[in-house]
Amino acid sequence: MSAIPFSVLDLAPIVEGGDAGQALRNALDLARHAERWGFARYWLAEHHNMPGIASAATALAIAHVAAGTSTIRVGAGGIMLPNHAPLVIAEQFGTLDALHPGRIDLGVGRAPGTDPLTAHALRRSLAGDVDRFPEDVVELMGYFRPAEPGQRVRAVPGAGADVAIWILGSSLYGAQLAASLGLPYAFASHFAPRHMMEAIEIYRRSFRPSAALAHPYVMLGVNVVAADSDAEARLLLTSLQQAFVNLRSGRPTALPPPAEGFATRLPPEQTALLDDVLACAAVGSRDTVRDRLAALVARTGADELILTSQIHDHRARLRSFEIAAEMRPELVPIVSDR
């Protein structure tokens, strides 16, 4: 059996001292490296009013990356569907498929990807949007089917497009929806690992085969900070630790540079926050990261891992993904035995 697929989840980080243009150029550079290193897909995520994330206009960011690569699948991890009319998303991703046929993924989630005030600015009305998420997903799927005679509303481009739809989740809700629709499921264990095992079990137990997928397929998000030594990786991790603490304190910032000993200076409640959020993270040298990822795959039976590395220095971020790519073949026995 071949090695478990690795993919990239890129938040297109805007670092302190940088800007959105540099973040998006770095995203394309990372995608080109990931393509050469054998990563399966490259996803960008929808977030709004976040000073440290450049991918708010997610379809545009995907177009930028897809145009600069040739074989790697490119997509959204994800589009926060309550922020949009399903027809608009079908047209956007139908256009992406028309430009880059057979390479486009569309992961959809029900969270706003922002704070309530910004969500209101995006949608103008919050009434019922999240509650309609299952219906919106079904409507979106319908727009990608071949147009039927007499159909009055069509996605052009979009109808008949080869866009792979995924359900994203950080709770049990997405697992249940993905199972009922027979779609692949991506769990956000890179920031909400607490319900990971229960969500996977519900998804697999309840899965109904569909035209899109015959068997359940689980992809897990994992924070990976790999370096040439454990000490270097732990230092690089402090940028992500600072970003999480700032975000959960209601003051999101650009991605800070590493800060020696940051975690040791935190109060107990913030230490507990990081322990919870980063419970599935793989941080360290090549061997340390390999052992952490192998243990995660053995515990979950994941079909694919999508790695994210919030590292301040772009060269160090490239090196983190390069190390992961080098050790990926060593996870084959874990997948074969499950």
C-alpha positions in Angstrom: 0.0 0.0 0.0 1.3 3.5 -0.8 2.0 6.0 1.9 -0.8 8.0 3.5 -1.4 11.2 1.5 -0.2 14.5 3.0 -1.8 17.8 2.0 -1.3 21.4 2.9 -3.7 23.8 4.7 -2.3 27.3 4.2 -3.8 30.2 6.2 -1.6 32.5 4.0 -0.1 34.1 7.2 0.6 37.8 7.2 3.6 38.1 9.5 4.6 41.0 11.6 6.7 43.2 9.3 5.0 41.8 6.2 1.8 42.4 4.2 -0.9 40.5 2.3 0.9 40.7 -1.0 4.0 39.0 0.5 1.7 36.4 2.2 0.1 35.5 -1.1 3.4 35.3 -2.9 4.7 33.0 -0.2 1.5 30.9 -0.6 2.3 30.3 -4.3 5.9 29.6 -3.5 4.9 27.0 -0.9 2.4 25.4 -3.3 5.0 25.0 -6.0 7.3 23.3 -3.5 4.5 21.1 -2.2 3.7 20.0 -5.7 7.3 19.0 -6.2 7.4 17.2 -2.9 4.3 15.1 -3.7 1.6 16.7 -1.5 -1.9 15.7 -2.7 -3.7 19.0 -2.4 -3.3 22.6 -1.3 -6.1 24.3 0.5 -6.7 27.9 1.6 -9.2 29.0 4.2 -11.8 31.7 4.5 -11.3 34.0 7.4 -12.4 37.7 7.7 -11.2 40.7 9.7 -8.1 38.7 10.7 -4.9 40.8 10.6 -2.7 37.7 10.2 -4.6 35.9 7.4 -4.5 36.9 3.7 -7.1 34.5 2.2 -10.4 36.2 2.9 -11.2 36.3 -0.8 -10.7 32.6 -0.9 -11.7 31.9 -4.5 -9.3 34.6 -5.7 -6.4 33.2 -3.6 -7.2 29.7 -5.0 -7.1 31.0 -8.5 -3.7 32.6 -7.8 -2.2 29.3 -6.6 -3.9 27.1 -9.2 -2.6 29.3 -12.0 1.0 29.0 -10.7 0.9 25.2 -10.3 0.1 22.4 -12.7 -0.8 19.1 -11.0 -1.6 19.5 -7.3 -5.2 19.8 -6.4 -6.1 23.2 -5.1 -9.2 24.2 -3.1 -10.9 25.7 0.0 -10.5 24.4 3.5 -12.9 25.9 3.6 -15.6 28.2 2.3 -17.9 29.2 5.2 -21.1 28.6 3.3 -23.5 30.6 5.6 -21.6 33.7 4.4 -22.6 33.2 0.8 -25.4 32.3 -1.6 -24.8 28.7 -2.8 -25.2 29.9 -6.4 -22.4 32.4 -6.1 -20.0 29.7 -4.7 -21.1 27.3 -7.5 -20.3 30.0 -10.1 -16.9 30.8 -8.5 -15.8 27.2 -8.2 -17.3 26.3 -11.6 -15.1 29.0 -13.0 -12.1 27.6 -11.2 -12.8 24.2 -12.6 -13.2 25.6 -16.1 -9.8 27.2 -15.8 -8.1 24.2 -14.0 -10.2 21.1 -14.9 -10.1 18.2 -12.5 -8.0 20.0 -9.9 -10.5 21.9 -7.7 -11.7 20.9 -4.2 -14.4 22.7 -2.3 -14.5 22.2 1.4 -17.5 23.8 3.1 -18.2 24.7 6.7 -20.9 26.3 8.8 -18.9 28.5 11.1 -18.7 32.2 10.1 -14.9 32.3 10.1 -15.0 35.6 12.0 -16.6 37.5 14.9 -20.3 38.3 15.0 -20.0 41.9 14.0 -17.9 41.1 10.9 -20.3 38.2 10.1 -23.1 40.8 10.1 -21.1 43.0 7.8 -20.7 40.1 5.4 -24.2 38.8 5.4 -26.3 41.8 6.6 -28.6 39.3 8.3 -27.7 36.4 10.6 -31.2 35.0 10.9 -31.3 31.3 10.0 -28.1 31.2 7.9 -26.3 28.6 10.0 -29.5 26.6 10.5 -29.9 26.3 6.8 -26.4 24.8 6.3 -27.5 21.3 5.3 -30.1 22.7 2.8 -27.4 25.1 1.4 -25.0 22.2 0.9 -27.6 20.2 -1.0 -28.5 23.3 -3.1 -24.8 23.8 -3.9 -24.3 20.2 -4.9 -27.3 20.6 -7.2 -25.8 23.4 -9.1 -22.8 21.2 -10.0 -24.9 18.5 -11.6 -25.4 18.7 -15.3 -28.2 21.1 -16.2 -31.6 19.6 -16.9 -34.1 20.7 -19.6 -36.3 23.5 -18.3 -34.0 24.2 -15.3 -34.6 27.9 -14.7 -31.6 28.7 -12.4 -28.2 27.3 -13.5 -24.6 27.9 -12.4 -22.7 29.1 -15.5 -19.9 28.1 -15.2 -20.7 25.4 -12.7 -23.2 23.0 -14.1 -21.4 19.7 -14.8 -18.2 20.9 -13.2 -15.8 18.3 -11.7 -15.5 19.9 -8.3 -14.9 17.7 -5.3 -17.1 18.7 -2.3 -16.0 18.1 1.3 -17.7 18.7 4.6 -15.5 20.4 7.2 -16.1 20.1 10.9 -14.8 20.8 14.4 -17.7 19.2 16.2 -20.1 16.2 15.7 -22.5 18.2 13.5 -20.3 18.1 10.4 -19.6 14.4 10.9 -23.3 13.6 10.8 -23.9 15.7 7.7 -20.9 14.3 5.8 -22.1 10.8 6.6 -25.7 11.4 5.5 -24.6 13.0 2.2 -21.9 10.4 1.5 -19.2 13.0 1.2 -15.5 13.1 2.4 -15.0 14.6 5.8 -12.2 16.9 7.0 -12.0 17.3 10.8 -10.3 20.4 12.3 -8.1 18.6 14.8 -5.5 21.4 14.2 -7.5 23.7 16.5 -10.4 21.7 18.0 -9.1 18.2 18.7 -11.4 17.5 21.7 -14.2 15.8 19.8 -12.0 14.2 17.1 -12.4 10.5 18.0 -16.1 10.8 18.5 -16.7 12.7 15.3 -14.7 10.1 13.3 -16.6 7.2 14.9 -20.0 8.9 14.1 -19.0 9.6 10.5 -17.8 6.1 9.8 -20.7 4.4 11.6 -23.4 6.5 9.9 -21.8 6.8 6.4 -24.2 6.3 3.4 -22.5 5.5 0.1 -23.2 8.1 -2.6 -22.4 8.8 -6.2 -19.5 10.9 -4.9 -18.0 8.4 -2.5 -18.4 4.6 -1.9 -16.6 4.4 1.4 -16.0 6.9 4.3 -12.9 9.1 3.9 -11.4 11.0 6.8 -8.8 13.8 6.5 -7.4 15.3 9.7 -5.9 18.7 10.1 -2.6 18.7 12.0 -0.3 21.5 13.1 3.2 20.4 12.1 6.3 22.4 13.1 9.3 20.4 11.9 12.9 21.5 12.1 16.4 20.1 12.2 16.2 19.8 16.0 13.5 19.6 18.6 14.7 22.8 20.2 14.5 24.8 17.0 11.0 23.4 16.3 9.8 24.4 19.8 11.1 27.9 19.3 9.3 28.2 15.9 6.1 27.0 17.5 6.0 30.0 19.8 4.7 32.1 16.8 1.6 29.9 16.6 1.3 29.9 20.4 1.3 33.7 20.5 -1.3 33.8 17.7 -3.7 31.4 19.4 -3.4 33.3 22.7 -4.0 36.6 21.0 -7.0 35.3 19.0 -8.7 33.7 22.0 -8.1 36.9 24.0 -10.1 38.8 21.4 -7.1 40.6 19.8 -6.0 38.8 16.7 -2.7 40.0 15.3 -0.3 39.4 12.5 1.8 36.3 13.0 4.5 37.2 15.6 8.1 36.3 15.4 9.3 33.5 17.7 9.7 34.4 21.4 12.1 32.3 23.5 10.3 30.8 26.5 6.9 32.3 25.6 4.8 29.4 27.0 6.7 29.3 30.3 5.4 32.9 31.1 1.7 32.2 30.5 -0.9 32.0 33.3 -2.4 28.5 33.9 -5.6 29.2 32.0 -3.6 30.1 28.8 -1.3 27.1 29.3 -4.4 24.9 29.5 -5.8 26.6 26.3 -2.6 25.8 24.3 -2.5 22.2 25.7 -6.0 21.7 24.5 -5.7 23.3 21.1 -2.4 21.7 20.3 -3.1 18.3 21.6 -2.6 16.7 18.1 0.3 18.9 17.0 3.6 17.3 15.8 6.5 19.5 16.8 10.2 18.6 16.7 12.8 17.0 14.6 12.2 14.6 11.7 12.0 11.6 14.0 9.8 13.3 16.6 7.3 14.5 14.0 7.3 11.1 12.3 6.5 9.3 15.6 3.7 11.8 16.5 2.1 11.5 13.1 2.4 7.7 13.1 0.7 7.6 16.5 -2.1 9.9 15.3 -2.7 7.7 12.2 -2.6 4.5 14.2 -5.1 5.9 16.7 -7.6 7.4 14.2 -7.1 5.3 11.0 -7.0 8.6 9.1 -7.1 8.3 5.3 -5.2 11.6 4.8 -3.5 14.3 6.8 -3.6 17.9 5.9 -0.7 19.8 7.5 -0.6 23.4 8.5 2.5 25.2 9.7 2.1 28.7 11.1 5.8 29.7 11.0 7.0 33.3 10.9 10.0 32.8 8.6 9.0 31.6 5.2 12.2 29.6 4.7 11.7 27.8 8.0 8.1 27.1 6.9 9.3 25.5 3.7 11.8 23.4 5.6 9.0 22.2 7.9 6.9 20.9 5.0 10.0 19.5 3.3 10.8 17.4 6.4 7.3 16.1 6.5 7.5 15.1 2.9 10.7 13.2 3.5 9.3 11.1 6.3 5.9 10.5 4.8 6.8 7.1 3.3 7.6 5.8 6.7 3.9 5.9 7.7 3.0 3.1 5.2 3.1 0.2 7.8 0.7 2.1 10.1 -1.9 2.5 7.3 -1.5 -1.1 6.1 -2.2 -2.6 9.5 -5.3 -0.7 10.4 
